[in-house]
Amino acid sequence: MEQADRPLQIEIVAVGTEIAMGRIQDTNSSWIASRVAELGAFINRITIVPDEEGYVLDVLGSALERAPDALIITGGMGPTEDDLTVACVAHLMNLSLQVDEDTADRFVERRNLPDRSHLSAGALKMATVPAGAAVGANPVGSAPELHLRSNSTDIFVLPGPPREMTGCFDAHVMPALAARASRRTCSIRVAVEMHESEVAPLIHDVSTQQRGTYLKAYVALWTPGEGYLPVDVVATGVSIEGAREAARTALRTFTDMVEAHGKRWRLMDAGGSGLEEPATVTTA
């Protein structure tokens, strides 16, 4: 178990030239960040790197030197020549590459092939993993999830397509991280009838009074015609019950301040806090 007073430190690396070129958005990293936030984890870095060996080796090598608790890598696990992630991980860890028998057999079965000899070179490439890696079956696709360990760092390698990434993450990565995490997080989103400049001092006061609580106003989500500004209240605890109570306490403190200024607020997303979900407007 990790130290109770320290959240897991995690880095995410998204591999893909199409992402680096802006052809598609890196939705994987934001999704992963939201999931690990449930564990009270802290994302130190999110890095995007193209499918080029030198860049991938440099970024992954630097991450391992920083020794986060977990390094989560997405993309670059496909059948084409520019899918280099697995080979780069093996190179950095001085591991040989080998075909994972179970994965290869799954490919044969799924594709209704007579035997292994009928697998394409691309399929065999996706079944090839660093020696000693724990291999997690992909529940919705082909390339498997890989789990390795470098000193104190858990390394998770996930396929890039979002549907496959989320399936592999929920099946294999989240349980492993939850076993290491010593904290849990609860978030509540409210909307307040205030501008950011009015909200900022209140956020500062709540954060100062209740350490370990994070409040953030989202100007980008503010609707001028409506006049309500969304604000997240995020709290961590050593248990989900403790996190919920801390979040509710911070919310009460914050909304009391809002009402003291003669302004209204309403609940937008209870975030599993146990509060009632229906949006209600409260006045001073």
C-alpha positions in Angstrom: 0.0 0.0 0.0 1.2 3.5 -0.8 1.8 6.2 1.8 -1.6 7.3 3.0 -0.7 11.0 2.7 0.5 10.8 -0.9 -1.6 10.2 -4.0 -0.3 8.0 -6.8 1.9 9.9 -9.2 1.1 9.0 -12.8 2.3 9.9 -16.2 0.5 9.4 -19.5 2.1 9.1 -22.9 0.0 9.1 -26.0 1.8 7.8 -29.1 0.6 8.7 -32.5 1.7 10.9 -35.4 -2.0 11.6 -36.2 -2.4 13.1 -32.7 0.8 15.1 -32.9 -0.3 16.5 -36.3 -3.7 17.5 -34.9 -5.6 15.1 -37.2 -7.4 13.5 -34.3 -7.9 14.6 -30.7 -6.2 12.8 -27.8 -9.4 11.9 -26.0 -7.7 8.8 -24.4 -5.6 10.9 -22.0 -8.4 13.0 -20.7 -10.5 9.9 -20.2 -7.7 8.1 -18.3 -7.1 11.2 -16.2 -10.8 11.3 -15.1 -10.7 7.6 -14.2 -7.5 7.7 -12.1 -8.8 10.8 -10.4 -11.3 8.6 -8.7 -8.4 7.0 -6.9 -7.0 10.3 -5.7 -4.2 9.9 -8.2 -2.2 12.9 -9.5 -1.3 13.2 -13.2 2.2 14.7 -13.4 2.4 14.8 -17.2 0.5 14.1 -20.3 2.8 13.8 -23.3 2.0 13.4 -27.0 4.7 11.9 -29.2 4.7 10.9 -32.9 5.4 7.4 -34.1 9.1 7.9 -34.5 11.5 5.7 -32.6 13.8 8.4 -31.4 11.0 10.5 -30.0 9.3 7.6 -28.3 12.5 6.3 -26.7 13.3 9.8 -25.5 9.9 10.4 -23.9 9.5 7.0 -22.3 13.1 7.0 -21.1 12.7 10.4 -19.5 9.4 9.3 -17.8 11.1 6.2 -16.3 13.9 8.3 -15.0 11.4 10.4 -13.0 10.0 7.0 -11.6 6.3 7.8 -11.3 4.2 5.2 -9.6 2.6 4.4 -13.0 3.4 5.1 -16.6 0.4 4.6 -18.9 1.1 4.5 -22.6 -1.5 4.4 -25.3 -1.1 3.8 -29.0 1.5 2.4 -31.3 0.5 -1.3 -30.8 -1.0 -2.0 -34.2 0.2 -4.2 -37.1 1.9 -1.6 -39.2 5.6 -0.7 -39.4 5.2 2.6 -37.7 3.6 1.0 -34.6 6.8 1.0 -32.4 5.6 1.3 -28.8 6.1 -2.3 -27.8 9.6 -2.6 -29.3 10.6 0.7 -27.7 9.4 -0.4 -24.3 11.3 -3.7 -24.7 14.5 -1.8 -25.8 14.4 0.5 -22.8 14.0 -2.4 -20.4 16.6 -4.6 -22.1 14.0 -7.3 -22.8 13.7 -9.5 -25.8 10.5 -9.8 -27.8 8.5 -13.0 -28.1 5.1 -14.1 -29.4 2.6 -14.5 -26.6 1.1 -17.9 -27.3 -2.4 -17.1 -25.8 -2.8 -14.0 -27.8 -1.7 -15.7 -31.0 -4.2 -18.6 -30.3 -7.0 -16.0 -29.7 -6.2 -14.5 -33.1 -6.5 -17.9 -34.8 -9.8 -18.6 -33.1 -11.3 -15.2 -33.7 -10.4 -15.2 -37.4 -11.5 -18.8 -37.9 -8.1 -19.8 -39.2 -6.9 -23.4 -39.6 -3.8 -22.9 -37.5 -1.0 -20.4 -36.5 0.7 -20.6 -39.9 -2.2 -18.7 -41.4 -1.7 -15.6 -39.2 -0.6 -12.5 -41.1 2.7 -10.8 -40.2 0.7 -7.9 -38.8 -1.3 -10.2 -36.5 1.9 -11.9 -35.3 3.4 -8.4 -34.6 0.4 -7.5 -32.4 0.9 -10.8 -30.5 4.6 -10.0 -29.9 5.4 -8.7 -26.4 8.4 -8.0 -24.2 9.6 -11.1 -22.4 8.1 -11.3 -18.9 5.3 -8.9 -19.6 1.9 -9.7 -18.0 -0.5 -9.9 -21.0 -4.1 -8.8 -20.6 -6.6 -10.0 -23.2 -8.3 -7.2 -25.2 -12.0 -7.6 -24.5 -13.1 -5.7 -27.6 -10.3 -5.8 -30.1 -6.9 -7.3 -31.0 -3.8 -5.8 -29.5 -3.5 -6.9 -25.8 -2.8 -4.8 -22.7 0.7 -5.2 -21.3 1.9 -4.7 -17.8 5.5 -4.5 -16.8 7.4 -3.1 -13.9 10.6 -1.0 -13.8 11.8 -0.6 -10.2 8.8 1.2 -8.5 7.0 2.1 -11.7 4.1 0.1 -13.1 4.1 0.3 -16.9 0.8 -0.2 -18.7 0.7 -0.3 -22.5 -2.7 0.1 -24.1 -4.0 0.0 -27.7 -4.8 3.4 -29.1 -8.4 3.1 -30.5 -10.6 4.6 -27.7 -13.0 1.7 -27.5 -10.2 -0.8 -27.1 -8.3 1.4 -24.8 -11.2 1.9 -22.4 -12.0 -1.8 -22.5 -8.4 -2.8 -21.6 -8.1 -0.1 -19.0 -11.2 -1.1 -17.1 -10.4 -4.8 -17.3 -6.7 -4.6 -16.4 -5.3 -1.2 -15.4 -7.9 0.2 -13.1 -7.9 -2.9 -10.8 -4.1 -2.8 -10.6 -4.0 0.9 -9.8 -6.9 0.6 -7.3 -4.8 -2.1 -5.4 -2.0 0.4 -5.0 -4.0 3.5 -4.3 -4.4 4.6 -0.7 -6.8 7.4 -1.4 -10.2 8.0 -3.1 -11.7 11.1 -4.7 -15.2 12.6 -4.9 -16.2 15.5 -7.1 -19.3 17.7 -7.1 -20.2 20.3 -9.8 -22.4 23.3 -8.9 -23.4 26.3 -10.9 -23.2 29.7 -9.1 -24.8 33.0 -10.1 -21.4 34.8 -10.0 -18.6 35.9 -12.3 -15.2 34.3 -12.1 -13.7 37.4 -10.4 -16.4 37.1 -7.7 -15.9 33.4 -7.3 -12.1 33.4 -7.1 -11.8 34.8 -3.5 -14.3 32.2 -2.3 -12.4 29.4 -4.0 -9.2 30.6 -2.3 -10.9 30.8 1.1 -12.4 27.3 0.9 -9.1 25.7 -0.3 -7.2 27.4 2.5 -9.7 26.3 5.2 -10.0 22.7 3.9 -6.6 21.5 2.8 -6.6 18.8 0.2 -9.7 20.2 -1.5 -9.6 21.5 -5.1 -12.1 24.0 -6.5 -12.1 25.1 -10.1 -14.4 27.5 -12.0 -15.0 26.8 -15.7 -15.3 30.0 -17.6 -15.4 28.1 -20.8 -18.7 26.5 -19.7 -20.3 29.8 -18.6 -23.5 30.6 -20.4 -23.9 34.4 -20.7 -27.6 34.4 -21.1 -28.1 32.2 -18.0 -25.4 33.8 -15.9 -24.4 30.7 -14.0 -20.7 29.7 -13.7 -19.9 26.0 -13.2 -17.6 25.2 -10.3 -16.1 21.8 -9.4 -15.5 20.8 -5.8 -13.0 17.9 -5.6 -11.9 16.3 -2.3 -9.8 13.2 -1.5 -9.9 10.9 1.5 -8.4 7.6 2.6 -11.8 6.0 1.8 -14.6 6.9 -0.6 -16.8 7.7 2.4 -14.2 10.1 3.7 -13.8 11.7 0.3 -17.6 12.1 0.0 -17.8 13.7 3.4 -14.9 16.1 2.6 -16.5 17.1 -0.7 -19.9 17.7 1.0 -18.2 19.8 3.7 -16.3 21.9 1.2 -19.5 22.3 -0.8 -21.4 23.5 2.2 -18.7 26.0 3.1 -18.5 27.3 -0.5 -22.3 27.6 -1.0 -22.7 29.3 2.3 -20.3 32.0 1.1 -22.2 32.2 -2.2 -25.4 32.8 -0.3 -23.8 35.3 2.0 -23.1 37.4 -1.2 -26.8 37.2 -2.0 -26.3 34.9 -4.9 -27.9 31.7 -6.0 -26.5 28.3 -6.8 -27.7 24.9 -8.0 -26.3 21.4 -8.1 -25.2 20.2 -11.6 -23.6 16.8 -10.9 -23.5 15.1 -7.5 -20.6 12.9 -8.6 -21.5 10.0 -6.3 -21.4 12.2 -3.2 -24.8 11.0 -2.0 -26.4 14.4 -2.6 -29.7 14.6 -4.5 -29.1 14.7 -8.3 -32.0 17.0 -9.4 -30.8 20.5 -10.0 -32.2 22.8 -7.4 -31.7 26.5 -7.1 -30.9 27.8 -3.6 -31.3 31.5 -2.6 -29.9 33.4 0.3 
